[in-house]
Amino acid sequence: MAAKSCRKIEVLVAADAILGFIGAAKEPVMISDMARATGLSVDSCFRQIGTMEELRWVTKIGAGYILGGRISELRARKVAALEAQRDAINKQLQELEEE
């Protein structure tokens, strides 16, 4: 299916900005820092983070947040899929070399 031009779903754009900021941080990130870095309001960040925490996308550590277990699970699945693709390609290359 060809992609059509469509309006952005702003809540997803905001979630991506927040997760990107948290993912790049070396320490737990406070909501006020998220708001400053993303240009979102503190209220918006607070609502987003509340939902993300329920979904396990983020984990609260003290007064800040880090990426959560669900993000790690998704990453692990992606890595496993990429490794399987790599192994299949390597097998095909080996078969071609043997011909």
C-alpha positions in Angstrom: 0.0 0.0 0.0 1.4 3.3 -1.0 1.9 5.9 1.7 -0.5 8.9 1.5 0.3 12.3 2.7 -1.4 12.6 6.1 -1.5 14.9 9.1 0.8 14.0 11.9 -0.7 12.6 15.1 0.9 15.2 17.5 0.7 13.0 20.6 2.9 10.4 18.8 5.3 13.1 17.7 5.5 14.3 21.4 6.0 10.8 22.6 8.8 10.3 20.2 10.5 13.5 21.3 10.2 12.5 25.0 11.5 8.9 24.4 14.4 10.2 22.3 15.4 12.7 25.0 15.2 10.0 27.7 17.0 7.5 25.6 19.9 9.9 25.0 20.3 10.8 28.7 22.9 9.2 30.9 20.9 9.7 34.1 17.2 9.7 35.0 15.4 12.6 33.4 13.0 14.9 35.3 9.8 16.1 33.7 10.8 19.7 33.8 14.0 18.8 31.8 11.9 16.9 29.3 9.6 19.9 28.8 12.6 22.3 28.3 14.3 19.9 25.9 11.2 19.1 23.8 9.4 22.4 23.9 6.3 20.6 25.3 4.5 21.9 28.4 5.1 20.3 31.7 1.5 19.3 31.8 1.8 17.5 28.4 5.0 15.8 29.5 3.4 14.7 32.8 0.4 13.2 31.0 2.6 11.5 28.4 4.9 10.1 31.1 2.0 8.8 33.1 0.7 6.8 30.2 4.2 5.7 29.2 4.9 4.4 32.8 1.6 2.4 32.7 2.7 0.9 29.4 6.2 0.2 30.8 7.8 2.4 28.2 9.5 4.4 31.0 10.4 3.5 34.6 10.6 6.0 37.4 13.9 6.2 39.3 13.8 8.7 42.1 12.4 11.9 40.7 13.4 11.0 37.1 12.6 8.6 34.4 14.6 6.1 32.2 13.5 3.9 29.3 11.5 1.0 30.6 11.3 -2.7 30.2 8.9 -2.6 27.3 11.3 -0.7 25.2 14.0 -3.2 26.1 11.7 -6.1 25.1 11.0 -4.5 21.7 14.7 -3.8 21.1 15.5 -7.5 21.9 12.9 -8.7 19.4 14.3 -6.4 16.7 17.9 -7.5 17.4 16.8 -11.2 17.2 15.0 -10.6 13.9 18.1 -8.8 12.5 20.4 -11.6 13.6 18.1 -14.2 12.0 18.2 -12.2 8.7 22.0 -11.9 9.0 22.3 -15.7 9.5 20.1 -16.4 6.5 22.1 -14.1 4.3 25.4 -15.6 5.5 24.1 -19.1 4.7 23.1 -18.0 1.2 26.5 -16.4 0.7 28.2 -19.5 1.8 26.1 -21.6 -0.6 27.0 -19.3 -3.4 30.7 -19.5 -2.6 30.5 -23.3 -2.6 29.0 -23.4 -6.1 
